[in-house]
Amino acid sequence: MIWNTYKYIPLRRQGRQYLFTTNYHLQQLRFKSFRTIDLTFGSHNHNNIPNKRNEKIFFYNYDNTSKIKALDRQFKILNKSQTKILELGFIPSNWLIYIRDTMAKLHNISDPGKIHQKCHILGFDILFGSPPIGVSSIQGNIFSKLAHKNIINHFKEISWTQLRDKRQLESDIDPKSYFSREQDESMIIDKQIERIEAGLKNITMSDIKRQQLLDKRDSLLPDYRIDLILSDLSKPGYQQSGFYDLTETNPYHRYNNNKGLNHSILQPGKSNFEFLDAALLLSCDLLRPGGKFVARLNEIDPYDPEMYLLHEKLEKVFNDVLEIRNFGHTTATTTTTTITTNNNDNDMSFSVQPPIEKYYICNDKKNDDEYDLYDIFKY
């Protein structure tokens, strides 16, 4: 299937001819694992947004929290089996606070600030901000390979720490004699862990030897991959703190003025596809088979031709994809506009749908050998 770049209508090939693809043919091209539903949640009356900045910030935070809460209650995004969670675009921490508090309840932890005892939660954003208590954060650019590497290494470190603590706890509970330890294969692993720990603490070690130790460490790790990734990457919201702190203010200035970063401000609709591609690429490397991926697309054109390519990408990685169109996000006064064009040959009329908000809840990630990264991102 190719696209008519002048009319933005997908074309299908039949013999030597290219014919217009109807909605029926598009449905036939899509897998049965893809479903679409329409909902209305979040803010319903955008005409009553106050003018004062503090009130706007309160409305913005309340709106974001209510959306993730509505999605989780209806579709059970969070559950007790999840122990490693990543949110992309966590500033100003509305989703992250809800995730932390909900996971604390699921794991029977009275103090949400101690959620790290049962579940590790990481927030990632290009903007700077302190994460909620009990949650980690990394600052970086989602389009950077180094940022992806740092996120993956972070969860490798978490798995390594858990493995080391578990081995130490088992040794304290069931101490063995010297002869028994020499015969026990598990003690060989403990010795390897000790050697790797000692080697990594040597600051004079060359980069090549350090990388060899890291590779050996990774071979001893259990599966470090995580259970859930949430992507809330979009145009930045209001700056809410640090107005006299360059550490927090400069990223906002750089984001607005840098031509390589401000695409989400100049073209918020098109930037959604770039953000989701970056999040999906990270999910292919970091999300475990059977894991869950949740993404939000803000101010999206529902009839954008790239939507079909996006659906195909998601279906190649996940066995079950649910598309949610949130019409509560549009303004109350917005209406659909019909445009008619008069040509010499025929008349064409089409509707201009106002931008809407979309969510994708992708369940049951496929095994690594069931998809090919080159095939997914070749377009």
Residue frames relative to the residue before (quaternion, step in Angstrom):
aa qw qx qy qz dx dy dz
M 1.0000 0.0000 0.0000 0.0000 0.00 0.00 0.00
I 0.0757 -0.7814 0.6186 0.0325 3.61 -0.94 0.89
W 0.4495 -0.6977 0.4996 0.2481 3.54 -1.32 0.14
N 0.3839 -0.6603 0.5951 0.2501 3.52 -1.16 0.73
T 0.2842 -0.8231 0.4669 0.1541 3.57 -0.18 1.28
Y 0.6398 0.5273 -0.3421 0.4423 3.60 1.17 -0.29
K 0.7868 0.2727 -0.1423 0.5352 3.58 0.98 -0.81
Y 0.3465 -0.7642 0.4755 0.2642 3.59 1.33 -0.06
I 0.4641 0.6284 -0.4719 0.4086 3.55 0.92 1.00
P 0.4305 -0.7067 0.4853 0.2823 3.63 -0.75 0.92
L 0.2166 -0.7694 0.5911 0.1082 3.56 -1.05 0.83
R 0.1809 -0.7601 0.6137 0.1137 3.55 -1.14 0.67
R 0.3995 -0.7276 0.5126 0.2196 3.54 -1.08 0.74
Q 0.0168 0.7679 -0.6390 0.0401 3.55 -0.94 0.98
G 0.7956 -0.0580 -0.0154 0.6028 3.55 -0.17 1.30
R 0.7585 -0.2965 0.2554 0.5211 3.55 -0.69 -1.14
Q 0.6281 0.5365 -0.3271 0.4591 3.58 1.26 0.11
Y 0.2713 -0.7155 0.6175 0.1820 3.53 -1.30 0.53
L 0.0977 -0.8122 0.5751 -0.0016 3.54 -0.61 1.19
F 0.5899 -0.5663 0.4352 0.3767 3.53 -1.24 0.52
T 0.3488 -0.7419 0.5397 0.1914 3.56 -0.95 0.91
T 0.2758 -0.7671 0.5598 0.1486 3.57 -0.67 1.09
N 0.6867 -0.4600 0.3527 0.4387 3.56 -1.28 0.17
Y 0.6020 0.5672 -0.3604 0.4313 3.58 1.08 -0.68
H 0.6857 0.4728 -0.2918 0.4702 3.58 0.89 -0.93
L 0.6202 0.5376 -0.3500 0.4515 3.59 1.06 -0.68
Q 0.6409 0.5122 -0.3234 0.4715 3.57 1.02 -0.75
Q 0.6450 0.5186 -0.3271 0.4561 3.59 1.05 -0.70
L 0.6483 0.5291 -0.3204 0.4439 3.57 1.12 -0.65
R 0.6782 0.4958 -0.2829 0.4628 3.57 1.14 -0.59
F 0.5154 -0.6536 0.4638 0.3034 3.52 -1.11 0.74
K 0.6046 -0.5730 0.4150 0.3658 3.55 -1.22 0.44
S 0.5708 0.6141 -0.3800 0.3908 3.58 1.22 -0.32
F 0.6466 0.5190 -0.3128 0.4633 3.60 1.24 -0.28
R 0.0065 0.7941 -0.6060 0.0455 3.56 -0.83 1.07
T 0.1538 -0.7777 0.6048 0.0759 3.56 -1.18 0.64
I 0.0165 0.7805 -0.6247 0.0187 3.56 -0.97 0.90
D 0.3305 -0.7223 0.5771 0.1899 3.55 -1.24 0.56
L 0.0174 0.7922 -0.6081 0.0488 3.56 -0.88 1.01
T 0.2077 -0.7335 0.6275 0.1583 3.52 -1.35 0.21
F 0.2768 0.7419 -0.5682 0.2240 3.56 -0.43 1.20
G 0.6414 0.4790 -0.3968 0.4491 3.54 -1.26 0.35
S 0.7890 -0.2757 0.2165 0.5045 3.58 -1.14 -0.60
H 0.1978 -0.8062 0.5525 0.0754 3.55 -0.88 0.98
N 0.7821 0.2411 -0.1340 0.5588 3.60 1.11 -0.45
H 0.1086 -0.8307 0.5454 0.0247 3.56 0.00 1.30
N 0.5392 0.6316 -0.4123 0.3747 3.60 1.19 -0.12
N 0.7055 0.4560 -0.2587 0.4768 3.59 1.18 -0.49
I 0.3226 0.7406 -0.5264 0.2652 3.59 1.16 0.46
P 0.4246 -0.7248 0.4730 0.2657 3.64 -0.68 1.00
N 0.5339 -0.6524 0.4525 0.2907 3.53 -1.29 0.39
K 0.6186 0.5582 -0.3564 0.4227 3.59 1.09 -0.59
R 0.5807 -0.6304 0.3938 0.3320 3.55 -1.02 0.85
N 0.6573 0.5151 -0.3255 0.4435 3.60 0.88 -0.88
E 0.6684 0.4880 -0.3026 0.4728 3.57 0.99 -0.79
K 0.6127 0.5364 -0.3445 0.4671 3.59 1.09 -0.66
I 0.6517 0.5091 -0.3137 0.4665 3.58 0.97 -0.85
F 0.6403 0.5181 -0.3274 0.4630 3.58 0.96 -0.83
F 0.6606 0.5009 -0.3045 0.4689 3.59 0.94 -0.89
Y 0.6414 0.5329 -0.3176 0.4513 3.60 0.98 -0.87
N 0.6852 0.4778 -0.2853 0.4699 3.59 0.87 -0.93
Y 0.6570 0.5097 -0.3127 0.4592 3.57 0.93 -0.88
D 0.6445 0.5328 -0.3167 0.4477 3.57 1.00 -0.85
N 0.6787 0.4921 -0.2940 0.4590 3.59 0.88 -0.93
T 0.6648 0.5021 -0.3087 0.4589 3.58 0.94 -0.85
S 0.6584 0.5187 -0.3174 0.4435 3.58 0.96 -0.85
K 0.6370 0.5414 -0.3349 0.4347 3.60 1.07 -0.66
I 0.6950 0.4446 -0.2926 0.4834 3.60 0.80 -0.92
K 0.6160 0.5388 -0.3490 0.4566 3.59 1.10 -0.64
A 0.6606 0.5028 -0.3107 0.4629 3.60 0.95 -0.86
L 0.6561 0.5069 -0.3138 0.4627 3.59 0.97 -0.82
D 0.6801 0.4972 -0.2996 0.4478 3.58 0.89 -0.91
R 0.6647 0.5079 -0.3157 0.4479 3.58 0.94 -0.81
Q 0.7289 0.4326 -0.2504 0.4679 3.58 0.98 -0.77
F 0.8156 0.2644 -0.1099 0.5028 3.60 0.95 -0.84
K 0.3946 -0.7610 0.4571 0.2372 3.61 1.27 0.23
I 0.0568 0.8303 -0.5485 0.0803 3.56 0.70 1.09
L 0.7641 0.3096 -0.1608 0.5426 3.58 0.94 -0.92
N 0.0751 0.7864 -0.6110 0.0507 3.57 -1.06 0.76
K 0.6954 -0.5257 0.3177 0.3730 3.54 -1.29 0.40
S 0.6193 0.5761 -0.3500 0.4026 3.61 1.10 -0.54
Q 0.6035 0.5727 -0.3539 0.4273 3.60 1.22 -0.36
T 0.0514 -0.8158 0.5760 -0.0098 3.56 -0.83 1.02
K 0.7590 0.2243 -0.1588 0.5903 3.61 1.25 -0.19
I 0.0299 0.8137 -0.5707 0.1063 3.55 -0.57 1.23
L 0.1032 -0.7771 0.6196 0.0400 3.56 -1.10 0.80
E 0.0708 -0.7652 0.6366 0.0646 3.55 -1.04 0.83
L 0.2346 -0.7633 0.5921 0.1084 3.55 -0.84 1.06
G 0.8012 0.1737 -0.1706 0.5466 3.57 -0.74 1.09
F 0.1887 0.8574 -0.4639 0.1188 3.57 0.91 0.92
I 0.5397 0.6161 -0.4170 0.3941 3.64 1.16 -0.40
P 0.6214 -0.2077 -0.7553 0.0170 1.72 -1.76 1.84
S 0.6897 -0.5472 0.2595 0.3970 3.61 0.99 0.91
N 0.3161 0.7589 -0.5208 0.2302 3.64 1.12 0.39
W 0.6966 0.4421 -0.2633 0.4999 3.57 0.85 -0.98
L 0.6615 0.5407 -0.3156 0.4128 3.56 0.92 -0.93
I 0.6407 0.5103 -0.3254 0.4723 3.60 1.01 -0.77
Y 0.6558 0.4991 -0.3204 0.4671 3.58 0.94 -0.84
I 0.6419 0.5197 -0.3243 0.4612 3.60 0.97 -0.84
R 0.6589 0.5124 -0.3125 0.4534 3.59 0.90 -0.92
D 0.6968 0.4748 -0.2838 0.4567 3.59 0.80 -1.00
T 0.6651 0.5021 -0.3102 0.4575 3.59 0.97 -0.82
M 0.6674 0.4884 -0.3073 0.4707 3.59 0.93 -0.84
A 0.6013 0.5490 -0.3629 0.4532 3.60 1.10 -0.60
K 0.6520 0.4961 -0.3134 0.4801 3.59 1.01 -0.77
L 0.6642 0.5134 -0.3106 0.4458 3.58 0.94 -0.86
H 0.7409 0.3763 -0.2111 0.5146 3.58 1.08 -0.73
N 0.4685 -0.7161 0.4179 0.3052 3.59 1.29 0.35
I 0.3995 0.6691 -0.5104 0.3635 3.56 0.87 1.03
S 0.3753 -0.7643 0.4805 0.2099 3.58 -0.55 1.15
D 0.7461 0.3154 -0.1827 0.5571 3.59 1.06 -0.75
P 0.3647 -0.7562 0.4928 0.2286 3.66 -0.39 1.14
G 0.5953 0.5916 -0.3622 0.4055 3.59 1.16 -0.50
K 0.6924 0.4309 -0.2675 0.5132 3.59 1.28 -0.24
I 0.2614 0.7980 -0.5046 0.2006 3.58 1.20 0.48
H 0.5709 0.6218 -0.3809 0.3772 3.60 1.15 -0.55
Q 0.5511 0.6172 -0.3965 0.3977 3.59 1.22 -0.29
K 0.7933 0.2582 -0.1253 0.5370 3.59 1.10 -0.63
C 0.8097 0.1192 -0.0129 0.5744 3.59 1.09 -0.66
H 0.2291 -0.7689 0.5812 0.1363 3.58 -0.95 0.86
I 0.0702 -0.7970 0.5995 -0.0237 3.55 -0.73 1.17
L 0.0789 -0.8013 0.5930 0.0017 3.57 -0.87 1.01
G 0.1654 -0.7651 0.6151 0.0944 3.54 -1.04 0.87
F 0.0953 -0.7938 0.6002 0.0233 3.58 -1.03 0.83
D 0.1831 0.7733 -0.5909 0.1388 3.57 -0.95 0.88
I 0.5089 -0.6239 0.4947 0.3271 3.55 -1.23 0.46
L 0.6379 0.4859 -0.3117 0.5097 3.57 1.25 -0.45
F 0.4286 -0.6988 0.5128 0.2549 3.55 -1.21 0.53
G 0.2570 0.7478 -0.5870 0.1736 3.55 -1.01 0.84
S 0.5006 -0.6473 0.4830 0.3118 3.54 -1.12 0.68
P 0.3889 -0.7220 0.5146 0.2504 3.61 -0.82 0.90
P 0.6338 -0.5008 0.4014 0.4318 3.61 -1.21 0.22
I 0.6301 -0.5378 0.3982 0.3940 3.57 -1.20 0.51
G 0.7801 0.3031 -0.2505 0.4866 3.55 -0.90 0.98
V 0.6923 0.4245 -0.2455 0.5294 3.57 1.34 -0.09
S 0.3403 -0.7290 0.5585 0.2023 3.59 -1.10 0.72
S 0.0934 -0.7934 0.5979 0.0661 3.57 -1.25 0.31
I 0.1314 -0.7484 0.6459 0.0736 3.53 -1.31 0.55
Q 0.2396 -0.7534 0.5950 0.1447 3.57 -1.01 0.84
G 0.3365 0.7352 -0.5373 0.2399 3.57 -0.89 0.94
N 0.5439 -0.5994 0.4857 0.3300 3.52 -1.38 0.09
I 0.4427 -0.7262 0.4600 0.2551 3.59 -0.61 1.11
F 0.6663 0.4950 -0.3073 0.4654 3.62 1.18 -0.44
S 0.5741 0.5895 -0.3716 0.4298 3.59 1.28 0.08
K 0.4797 -0.6570 0.5027 0.2923 3.58 -0.98 0.87
L 0.6237 0.5471 -0.3373 0.4449 3.56 1.07 -0.74
A 0.6293 0.5289 -0.3374 0.4588 3.60 1.03 -0.74
H 0.6346 0.5125 -0.3258 0.4779 3.60 0.98 -0.82
K 0.6580 0.5126 -0.3088 0.4572 3.57 0.96 -0.89
N 0.6526 0.5185 -0.3181 0.4518 3.59 0.98 -0.83
I 0.6422 0.5150 -0.3265 0.4645 3.59 0.99 -0.79
I 0.6705 0.4922 -0.3002 0.4669 3.58 0.90 -0.93
N 0.6614 0.5015 -0.3095 0.4639 3.60 0.94 -0.85
H 0.5889 0.5748 -0.3660 0.4346 3.58 1.11 -0.64
F 0.7113 0.4285 -0.2645 0.4903 3.58 0.86 -0.90
K 0.5743 0.5477 -0.3868 0.4696 3.60 1.17 -0.40
E 0.6417 0.5157 -0.3195 0.4693 3.57 1.01 -0.81
I 0.6297 0.5269 -0.3352 0.4621 3.58 1.02 -0.77
S 0.6712 0.4876 -0.2987 0.4718 3.60 0.91 -0.89
W 0.6373 0.5282 -0.3243 0.4579 3.57 1.04 -0.79
T 0.6527 0.5059 -0.3094 0.4716 3.59 0.96 -0.84
Q 0.6533 0.5080 -0.3133 0.4658 3.57 0.97 -0.84
L 0.6473 0.5127 -0.3190 0.4652 3.59 1.00 -0.80
R 0.6667 0.5063 -0.3009 0.4568 3.58 0.91 -0.92
D 0.6739 0.4878 -0.2971 0.4686 3.60 0.92 -0.90
K 0.6348 0.5313 -0.3322 0.4521 3.57 1.02 -0.76
R 0.6644 0.4932 -0.3097 0.4684 3.60 0.94 -0.86
Q 0.6503 0.5155 -0.3169 0.4593 3.56 1.02 -0.78
L 0.6469 0.5183 -0.3166 0.4611 3.57 1.01 -0.82
E 0.6497 0.5089 -0.3177 0.4669 3.58 0.97 -0.82
S 0.6483 0.5168 -0.3193 0.4590 3.57 1.04 -0.74
D 0.6632 0.4979 -0.3073 0.4668 3.60 1.02 -0.76
I 0.6708 0.5007 -0.3034 0.4553 3.59 1.01 -0.79
D 0.8073 0.1356 -0.0350 0.5733 3.58 0.94 -0.91
P 0.0617 -0.8242 0.5625 0.0232 3.63 0.31 1.19
K 0.1813 -0.7933 0.5768 0.0712 3.56 -1.01 0.87
S 0.5906 -0.5668 0.4405 0.3687 3.52 -1.28 0.42
Y 0.6824 -0.4859 0.3487 0.4203 3.55 -1.29 0.31
F 0.6635 0.5060 -0.3089 0.4564 3.61 0.92 -0.92
S 0.6593 0.5074 -0.3136 0.4578 3.60 0.94 -0.87
R 0.6522 0.5186 -0.3214 0.4499 3.56 0.99 -0.80
E 0.6422 0.5236 -0.3285 0.4534 3.58 1.03 -0.72
Q 0.7015 0.4591 -0.2618 0.4782 3.59 1.10 -0.69
D 0.6212 0.5620 -0.3354 0.4310 3.57 1.19 -0.52
E 0.4302 -0.7172 0.4892 0.2473 3.58 -0.73 1.07
S 0.6154 0.5653 -0.3596 0.4151 3.58 1.05 -0.67
M 0.6252 0.5399 -0.3476 0.4436 3.58 1.11 -0.58
I 0.5576 0.5823 -0.3938 0.4415 3.57 1.19 -0.45
I 0.6356 0.5158 -0.3214 0.4761 3.55 1.04 -0.79
D 0.6328 0.5350 -0.3332 0.4497 3.59 1.00 -0.81
K 0.6521 0.5043 -0.3189 0.4677 3.57 1.00 -0.79
Q 0.6312 0.5206 -0.3324 0.4690 3.57 1.02 -0.74
I 0.6283 0.5313 -0.3305 0.4623 3.57 1.02 -0.79
E 0.6569 0.5108 -0.3125 0.4582 3.59 0.95 -0.87
R 0.6577 0.5048 -0.3171 0.4605 3.60 0.94 -0.85
I 0.6597 0.5019 -0.3133 0.4634 3.58 0.94 -0.86
E 0.6348 0.5290 -0.3262 0.4590 3.59 0.98 -0.84
A 0.6748 0.4878 -0.2943 0.4691 3.57 0.91 -0.90
G 0.6653 0.5139 -0.3099 0.4442 3.58 0.97 -0.80
L 0.6747 0.5004 -0.3001 0.4521 3.59 0.95 -0.83
K 0.6404 0.5201 -0.3285 0.4599 3.60 1.19 -0.45
N 0.5611 0.5954 -0.3849 0.4272 3.59 1.27 -0.21
I 0.2646 -0.8125 0.5016 0.1354 3.59 -0.26 1.26
T 0.6484 0.5226 -0.3257 0.4477 3.63 1.19 -0.34
M 0.4622 0.6973 -0.4429 0.3225 3.59 1.25 -0.05
S 0.5064 -0.6522 0.4733 0.3068 3.58 -1.04 0.76
D 0.6386 -0.5491 0.3799 0.3827 3.56 -1.22 0.48
I 0.6286 0.5460 -0.3425 0.4354 3.59 1.03 -0.74
K 0.6881 0.4657 -0.2856 0.4776 3.59 0.88 -0.93
R 0.6226 0.5363 -0.3433 0.4549 3.58 1.05 -0.72
Q 0.6563 0.5003 -0.3136 0.4697 3.58 0.98 -0.82
Q 0.6202 0.5362 -0.3409 0.4600 3.59 1.07 -0.70
L 0.6486 0.5028 -0.3137 0.4777 3.58 1.03 -0.77
L 0.6451 0.5175 -0.3218 0.4610 3.58 1.00 -0.80
D 0.6412 0.5114 -0.3254 0.4706 3.58 1.01 -0.78
K 0.6537 0.4997 -0.3144 0.4734 3.58 1.01 -0.78
R 0.6181 0.5390 -0.3346 0.4641 3.56 1.10 -0.73
D 0.6608 0.5167 -0.3080 0.4490 3.57 0.93 -0.89
S 0.6376 0.5348 -0.3351 0.4417 3.59 1.07 -0.68
L 0.6745 0.4788 -0.2904 0.4810 3.60 1.18 -0.49
L 0.5698 0.6329 -0.3763 0.3650 3.56 1.21 -0.44
P 0.4362 -0.5929 0.5848 0.3408 3.54 -1.25 0.42
D 0.7206 -0.4180 0.2870 0.4730 3.59 -1.20 0.07
Y 0.2541 -0.8060 0.5222 0.1143 3.57 -0.47 1.23
R 0.5149 0.6862 -0.4118 0.3073 3.58 1.21 -0.33
I 0.4756 -0.7359 0.4411 0.1943 3.52 -1.14 0.77
D 0.5909 -0.6315 0.4095 0.2904 3.54 -1.35 0.34
L 0.8244 0.0796 0.0274 0.5597 3.59 0.99 -0.80
I 0.0431 -0.7574 0.6514 0.0172 3.54 -1.08 0.88
L 0.0864 -0.7721 0.6287 0.0324 3.56 -0.91 1.00
S 0.1421 -0.7929 0.5904 0.0497 3.57 -0.89 0.97
D 0.0343 0.7783 -0.6231 0.0686 3.55 -0.68 1.20
L 0.2368 0.7943 -0.5152 0.2181 3.54 1.02 0.88
S 0.2861 0.7347 -0.5680 0.2362 3.57 -0.72 1.08
K 0.7523 -0.3256 0.2830 0.4979 3.55 -1.29 -0.29
P 0.5041 -0.6705 0.4353 0.3268 3.64 -0.80 0.91
G 0.4235 -0.6867 0.5326 0.2556 3.53 -1.17 0.65
Y 0.7656 -0.3298 0.2611 0.4868 3.54 -1.25 -0.43
Q 0.4372 -0.6308 0.5602 0.3117 3.55 -1.15 0.65
Q 0.1720 -0.8464 0.5025 0.0387 3.57 -0.66 1.11
S 0.7939 0.1004 -0.0646 0.5962 3.59 1.22 -0.16
G 0.7778 0.3932 -0.2502 0.4217 3.53 -1.37 0.12
F 0.2207 0.8131 -0.5150 0.1577 3.60 1.05 0.68
Y 0.7393 0.3373 -0.2081 0.5444 3.60 1.17 -0.52
D 0.5948 0.5284 -0.3527 0.4925 3.55 1.30 0.38
L 0.3798 -0.7556 0.4866 0.2192 3.58 -0.49 1.19
T 0.5630 0.6114 -0.3909 0.3955 3.59 1.13 -0.55
E 0.7434 0.3659 -0.2125 0.5180 3.59 1.03 -0.75
T 0.6875 0.5087 -0.2898 0.4296 3.59 1.02 -0.76
N 0.6443 0.5667 -0.3355 0.3889 3.60 0.90 -0.88
P 0.6328 0.5240 -0.3671 0.4361 3.67 0.89 -0.67
Y 0.6215 0.5232 -0.3486 0.4674 3.60 1.07 -0.64
H 0.6566 0.5007 -0.3098 0.4714 3.60 0.95 -0.87
R 0.6701 0.4976 -0.3015 0.4608 3.56 0.90 -0.93
Y 0.6436 0.5283 -0.3260 0.4476 3.57 0.98 -0.82
N 0.6960 0.4753 -0.2800 0.4597 3.60 0.98 -0.78
N 0.7759 0.3936 -0.1860 0.4567 3.59 0.97 -0.82
N 0.6211 0.5482 -0.3463 0.4401 3.60 1.17 -0.44
K 0.4296 -0.7284 0.4740 0.2454 3.59 -0.67 1.10
G 0.6651 0.5058 -0.3127 0.4518 3.58 1.12 -0.47
L 0.7388 0.4076 -0.2156 0.4914 3.57 1.26 -0.25
N 0.7095 0.5171 -0.2754 0.3916 3.59 0.99 -0.80
H 0.3197 0.7628 -0.5104 0.2355 3.62 1.14 0.39
S 0.6395 0.5263 -0.3406 0.4450 3.60 1.09 -0.59
I 0.6444 0.4829 -0.3217 0.4980 3.59 1.24 -0.31
L 0.7122 0.4388 -0.2561 0.4844 3.58 0.94 -0.88
Q 0.7962 0.0851 -0.0272 0.5984 3.59 1.02 -0.79
P 0.0992 -0.8509 0.5125 0.0589 3.60 0.44 1.15
G 0.6414 0.5387 -0.3359 0.4307 3.60 1.05 -0.67
K 0.7208 0.4425 -0.2494 0.4717 3.58 0.80 -1.01
S 0.6237 0.5633 -0.3531 0.4111 3.59 1.03 -0.68
N 0.5168 0.6449 -0.4170 0.3784 3.60 1.20 -0.40
F 0.6652 0.5089 -0.3070 0.4519 3.58 0.96 -0.85
E 0.6480 0.5073 -0.3211 0.4686 3.59 1.03 -0.75
F 0.6442 0.5161 -0.3208 0.4645 3.57 0.97 -0.83
L 0.6942 0.4743 -0.2933 0.4551 3.57 0.86 -0.91
D 0.5944 0.5509 -0.3649 0.4583 3.60 1.09 -0.62
A 0.6700 0.4943 -0.3005 0.4653 3.58 0.93 -0.91
A 0.6655 0.4932 -0.3028 0.4714 3.59 0.97 -0.84
L 0.6529 0.5114 -0.3146 0.4618 3.58 1.02 -0.79
L 0.6238 0.5334 -0.3360 0.4621 3.59 1.04 -0.75
L 0.6570 0.4885 -0.3071 0.4852 3.58 0.98 -0.82
S 0.6308 0.5410 -0.3317 0.4465 3.59 1.03 -0.76
C 0.6204 0.5492 -0.3469 0.4394 3.59 1.02 -0.73
D 0.7282 0.4233 -0.2349 0.4851 3.59 1.06 -0.74
L 0.7955 0.3663 -0.1485 0.4593 3.58 0.97 -0.86
L 0.6707 0.5012 -0.3120 0.4490 3.60 1.02 -0.70
R 0.4457 -0.7053 0.4860 0.2601 3.57 -0.86 0.95
P 0.5973 -0.5303 0.4361 0.4145 3.63 -1.18 0.36
G 0.7588 0.2878 -0.2545 0.5259 3.55 -0.79 1.05
G 0.5136 0.6686 -0.4031 0.3560 3.59 1.29 -0.11
K 0.4291 -0.7019 0.5256 0.2165 3.53 -1.38 0.22
F 0.1144 -0.7811 0.6133 0.0257 3.56 -1.10 0.85
V 0.0442 -0.7919 0.6087 -0.0205 3.59 -0.79 1.08
A 0.0102 0.8144 -0.5776 0.0552 3.59 -0.77 1.03
R 0.2148 -0.7531 0.6098 0.1221 3.54 -1.16 0.72
L 0.1232 -0.7592 0.6364 0.0582 3.56 -1.03 0.90
N 0.1699 -0.8202 0.5439 0.0504 3.56 -0.57 1.18
E 0.8471 0.0768 -0.0855 0.5189 3.57 -1.07 0.83
I 0.2995 0.7720 -0.4987 0.2561 3.55 0.80 1.03
D 0.4114 -0.6700 0.5576 0.2662 3.55 -1.12 0.70
P 0.3819 -0.7650 0.4594 0.2405 3.64 -0.43 1.12
Y 0.7324 0.3885 -0.2341 0.5078 3.60 1.19 -0.41
D 0.3113 0.7450 -0.5248 0.2697 3.58 1.16 0.47
P 0.5048 -0.6784 0.4349 0.3095 3.64 -0.78 0.94
E 0.6179 0.5661 -0.3553 0.4141 3.60 1.09 -0.57
M 0.4908 0.6662 -0.4376 0.3519 3.59 1.21 -0.27
Y 0.6582 0.5200 -0.3173 0.4423 3.59 0.97 -0.83
L 0.6357 0.5069 -0.3271 0.4817 3.59 1.05 -0.72
L 0.6297 0.5361 -0.3280 0.4566 3.56 1.04 -0.78
H 0.6468 0.5199 -0.3208 0.4566 3.58 0.95 -0.85
E 0.6509 0.5167 -0.3199 0.4550 3.58 0.95 -0.83
K 0.6330 0.5309 -0.3356 0.4525 3.60 1.01 -0.77
L 0.6762 0.4961 -0.2990 0.4552 3.57 0.88 -0.93
E 0.6719 0.5072 -0.2963 0.4511 3.57 1.00 -0.83
K 0.6236 0.5395 -0.3447 0.4485 3.59 1.16 -0.46
V 0.7275 0.4209 -0.2304 0.4905 3.59 1.16 -0.56
F 0.7987 0.2448 -0.1048 0.5396 3.60 1.04 -0.78
N 0.4841 -0.6811 0.4800 0.2671 3.53 -1.14 0.71
D 0.7916 0.1534 -0.0757 0.5866 3.59 1.16 -0.50
V 0.0019 0.8010 -0.5958 0.0581 3.58 -0.67 1.15
L 0.0841 -0.7848 0.6138 0.0155 3.56 -0.83 1.06
E 0.1660 -0.7751 0.6057 0.0692 3.56 -0.76 1.12
I 0.0944 -0.7919 0.6031 0.0161 3.58 -0.81 1.06
R 0.1549 -0.7750 0.6085 0.0712 3.55 -0.72 1.09
N 0.1756 -0.8108 0.5555 0.0558 3.55 -0.51 1.24
F 0.1400 -0.8188 0.5546 0.0485 3.57 -0.29 1.26
G 0.5154 0.6219 -0.4301 0.4033 3.59 1.25 0.04
H 0.5844 0.6026 -0.3579 0.4090 3.57 1.29 -0.29
T 0.6229 0.5515 -0.3514 0.4293 3.61 1.14 -0.52
T 0.5746 -0.5984 0.4284 0.3580 3.55 -1.17 0.49
A 0.6030 -0.6020 0.3912 0.3476 3.52 -1.18 0.60
T 0.7225 0.4440 -0.2516 0.4663 3.59 1.11 -0.63
T 0.5119 0.6593 -0.4186 0.3579 3.59 1.25 -0.12
T 0.0510 -0.7950 0.6044 0.0071 3.56 -0.91 0.90
T 0.5459 -0.6018 0.4736 0.3400 3.51 -1.27 0.40
T 0.2252 -0.7905 0.5614 0.0959 3.57 -0.81 1.04
T 0.2278 -0.7656 0.5897 0.1189 3.55 -0.97 0.91
I 0.1160 -0.7922 0.5987 0.0210 3.56 -0.81 1.08
T 0.1397 -0.7871 0.5985 0.0516 3.55 -0.91 0.97
T 0.1210 -0.7829 0.6085 0.0468 3.56 -0.91 0.98
N 0.2379 -0.7735 0.5767 0.1120 3.55 -0.93 0.95
N 0.0423 -0.7863 0.6162 -0.0152 3.54 -0.67 1.15
N 0.6515 -0.5085 0.3799 0.4156 3.56 -1.26 0.21
D 0.7228 0.4482 -0.2496 0.4630 3.57 0.98 -0.84
N 0.8020 -0.1299 0.1345 0.5673 3.56 0.74 -0.98
D 0.4606 -0.6471 0.5320 0.2935 3.52 -1.35 0.20
M 0.1080 -0.7827 0.6109 0.0498 3.53 -1.03 0.82
S 0.0183 -0.7730 0.6341 0.0051 3.54 -1.04 0.80
F 0.0595 0.7871 -0.6113 0.0572 3.53 -0.98 0.83
S 0.4483 -0.6977 0.5044 0.2405 3.52 -1.25 0.55
V 0.2698 -0.7263 0.6107 0.1636 3.54 -1.12 0.76
Q 0.1860 -0.8060 0.5572 0.0724 3.55 -0.31 1.29
P 0.4723 -0.6645 0.4846 0.3171 3.62 -0.87 0.83
P 0.6083 -0.5618 0.3987 0.3943 3.61 -1.10 0.57
I 0.1230 -0.7839 0.6062 0.0540 3.55 -1.04 0.80
E 0.4678 -0.6401 0.5275 0.3052 3.52 -1.35 0.09
K 0.0985 -0.8026 0.5876 0.0273 3.56 -0.93 0.95
Y 0.1393 -0.7513 0.6392 0.0870 3.50 -1.25 0.64
Y 0.1357 -0.7600 0.6299 0.0849 3.54 -1.17 0.69
I 0.0846 -0.7657 0.6373 0.0216 3.54 -0.80 1.10
C 0.0484 -0.8257 0.5602 -0.0444 3.55 -0.28 1.33
N 0.1088 -0.8184 0.5643 0.0036 3.55 -0.58 1.21
D 0.8478 0.2195 -0.1440 0.4607 3.51 -1.36 0.42
K 0.0855 -0.8112 0.5784 0.0042 3.55 0.34 1.27
K 0.4894 -0.6797 0.4691 0.2800 3.57 -0.98 0.86
N 0.6176 -0.5301 0.4245 0.3966 3.55 -1.29 0.28
D 0.6710 -0.5405 0.3296 0.3861 3.56 -1.18 0.57
D 0.7082 0.4628 -0.2675 0.4611 3.59 1.04 -0.71
E 0.5969 0.5885 -0.3564 0.4128 3.61 1.26 0.04
Y 0.7727 0.2065 -0.1554 0.5797 3.61 1.23 -0.04
D 0.2788 -0.7449 0.5897 0.1400 3.53 -1.29 0.52
L 0.4643 -0.7072 0.4554 0.2773 3.59 -0.68 1.07
Y 0.6387 0.5255 -0.3372 0.4498 3.58 0.97 -0.78
D 0.6611 0.5042 -0.3071 0.4632 3.57 0.97 -0.80
I 0.6541 0.5225 -0.3189 0.4443 3.59 1.04 -0.72
F 0.8174 0.2638 -0.1001 0.5023 3.57 0.80 -1.03
K 0.3402 0.7633 -0.4951 0.2376 3.60 1.09 0.53
Y 0.7070 0.3967 -0.2694 0.5198 3.63 1.17 -0.36
